[in-house]
Amino acid sequence: MTEEEKKNQPKVTKELLQRVASYLLPYWKQMLLVLVCIVFSSILTLLPSVLTGRIIDEGLIGRDLKRLITLIVLSLAVTLSANLIGVAESYLNNWIAQHITYDMRNAMYRHLQEMSQRFFTTNNQGDIITRMTSDISGVQQIIANTFTSILSNSITLIVALIAMYRKNWILATVGIIIVPLFTIPTRRAGKSRWMLTKQAQECSDEINGILNETLSVSGQTLVKLFCREEQEYAKYESANRRMIGLNIKESMAGRWFRVVLSTITSVGPMLLYLVGGILMLKYDADLTVGDITVLVALLGKMYGPVNQLLNIQVDWIRSMAMFSRIFEYFDMPVEIRNAPDALIPDHADGCVEFSHVGFSYNPERKILKDVSFKLEKGHSVAIVGPSGSGKSTIINLIPRLYDVEEGTVFFDGIDVRKLDLTFLRSNIGVVTQETYLFNGTIRENLLYVKPEATEEELITACEKANVMDFISRQENGLDTVVGNRGLKLSGGEKQRISIARVLLKQPALLIFDEATASLDSISEAKIQEAIDPLVNSCTSILIAHRLSTILAADEIIVVKDGEIVERGVHKDLVNAGGVYAELYETQFKIKPVEEAEEPVEKIGMDDYQPQHRDWEARRKAEQERREILDEMLDPLWMQF
């Protein structure tokens, strides 16, 4: 046994067996009924062999036709009864197996739903799906076949032994004397098969990962655009070839071992005939031809279970490995969970405060360092900064997609870790850059967030999101099918439906995570028209690369390398000559026509209305915005 085999060999401990048994306990009544069926079926299965001796001795040799017919009919009735009980046993086995896997799938899905974003970003999607599907389906086979086979064969073996020794202890001993030889090749065959099974499962994970990545809509589009069909096919073909090889090796594992067992099995009856003949012919033993025939038949019934039990030992190791893989996921801790005394306030204002927050996805790299800021009710804040500076991480911490490592995030003055998760997340609406729509209708995607929403509420949300005009032009209106991931719609249409979906939720806090970054100017303008009124009326956080979106906020926070390096309003930050000024020069500032690389977009004054609480402040802000626009647009007017 290699070091790798020793390292990866499943440890069948008492705790593991108890854990497996915990899934059987809820169905102990059905299991007891299965046990009763197995006992009766095993006994009845052996009776025809016993009756065969009487048929030979009393019917054939005794020349008693009536007795012969009676014994034959009885033998047929016993066989039929055993088969009927076997059908009932099979139904109960499958019923139990199906319900246990039903429970296990539900428990696994519930557990995975509770896992944090970290789990899904660090684990292979193919591996997750394999555990949910093929691994748990394998458990069904274990319960329906392996466990039952162990019980059935054990009982059959015991009953056969008792019957043989009641007939003749000498022949019974001769028959079972070679049984220890069965165990010689079993140990090595079991370990070899387990290693092959483990490698095959890992290969299956790899194949599932390839399929998930390359046959998804986005993945397949990328494959086609970069002409990688042949390379992806070669990668899949290579993994598939390895899988075939491993499957063949696994199916052949222990084949020579079974050849030896088959040979040993055929020796037993020959020994019985020889010893039985010697006892009858030389020692005039009290044996009949029927007795020897019964003992040979019972020996066949006994060797069968021994052979299967030894094969089951190989399957048992595989079964424990499968359970170990499933329990490995169950044992992964749930990072984000409700506190035992989680708070559910009467209402939410959407106020957010970061107090000295630190966070990292891995110990080697700190993402956020001592981040502190406060957002009051009805106000808005824009977070800007270079890519990878930690902007999206900041908003992920608010609904607890991740938990902070240092400091505290407050929602309405309460540590988010003390709030009920459902309450917290139901009061936060997030519009991301990458919009995800389910393969259904617009109505179904909207109702996903609020199943009880009325038609009027749907229309109102769509109007606020500036998407109702598009929907009304569709033949089926709200019942228009959007396709897989919404691919029947343009990026702008999907994004506006996404905004409508969030608005239907009526959250206390709105978060826009670069909601217009990947859109064309027309789509951006329509979405901006939807966003601006929301920013002016709701508590909101905006992560944006667009100047119009940034200027609509009450405060701009500049993040670099996980730290807040600047904060304030646009004019002050530009004049400060820091990080924001650099971003403004490279990303935001409109170039003169002769320098512009792309057509210049005309910017309307409505894009820059901030949220203020009194008329005088609004008037002053309006004047500042006009000065900014004048500075930006003067070079353009000069060209005309």
Buried (B, 14 or more C-beta within 10 A) or exposed (E): EEEEEEEEBBEBEEEBEEBBEEBBEEBEEBBEBBBBBBBBBBBBBBBBBBBBBBBBBBBBEBEBEEBBEBBBEBBEEBBEBBEEBBEBBBEBBBBBBEBBBEEBBEBBEEBBEBBBBBBEEEBBBBBBBBBBEBBBEBBBBBBBBBBBBBBBBBBBBEBBBEBBBEBBEBBBEBBBEBBEEBEEBBEEBBBBBBBBBBBBBBBBBBBBBBBBBBEBEEBBEBBEEEEBEEEBEEBBEEBBEBBEBBBEBBEEBBEEBBEBBEEBBEEBBEBBBEBBEEBBEEEEBEBBBBBBBBBBBBBBBBBBBBBBBBBBBBBBBBBBBBBBBBBEBEEEEEBBBBEEEBBEBEEBBBBBBBBEBBBBBEEEEBBBBBBEBEBBBBBBBBBBBBEEBBBBBBBBBBBBBBBBBBBBBBBBEBBBBBBBBEBBBBBBBBBBBBBEBEBBBBBBBBBBBBEEBEEEBBBBBBBBBBBBEBBEEEEEBBEBBBEBBBBBBBBBBBBBBBBBBBBBBBBBBBBBBBBBBBBEEEBBBBBBBBBBBBBBEBBBBBBBBBBBBBBBBBBBBBBBBBBBBBBBBBBEBBEEEBBBBEBBEEEBEBEEEEEEEEEBEEBEEEBBBBBBEEEEEBEEBBEBBEEBBEEBBEBBEEEE
